[in-house]
């Protein structure tokens, strides 16, 4: 026994499926951006670790100055 969908239900279902596809494509695009951001952050973290590993005093002082400045800016907004 087969049941056939009426035209109105078919249009509603088509609209729902179209919205699902659009949302999926948007989400997929956002995921691609997120993956690229994560790769960039990992690269920058590795570069920072190498910089700190070198233990050159002027570099450590520069990093400390930047971190202290960042903390001061955060504390002002609280």
Secondary structure, DSSP 4 states (H G I P E B T S, - for coil): ------HHHHHHHHHHHHHHHHHHHHHHHHHHHHHHHHHHHHHHHHHHHHHHHH--HHHHHHHHHHHHHHHHHHHHH-
